[in-house]
Amino acid sequence: MKHLNQERVAESGWGGETIPSMQVAVYVMCGGGFLGRFAAEQPMDFYIDDRVGCLPYSKEEIYQAVETLKTIAIANGLNPRRLQLVPSFHNMGIF
């Protein structure tokens, strides 16, 4: 896994319009559900409880994706404790 330098991510110029797609990516990485929604809408407070079972991605990869979402939200002046709701999409029954 490539480790991202979050300072460089903040300086990258990614705008707030990219956040909804990043939220969907984080939601999917967590396997959807409550954990995915928590990661996508409240990245500042996100954690993976020890009781969580099998995840589609490693915890390290998920934490890095959530940290990147948080960094871009902060860089665009948004509150990472209260991002907009995850965009509505049909999950086709897989989450």
ABEGO torsion letter per residue (X at the ends): XBBBBAAAAAAAGBBAAAAAAAAAAAAAAAGEEAAAAAAAABAAABBBBAABBBBABBAAAAAAAAAAAAAAAAAAGBBAABBBBBBBBBAGGAX
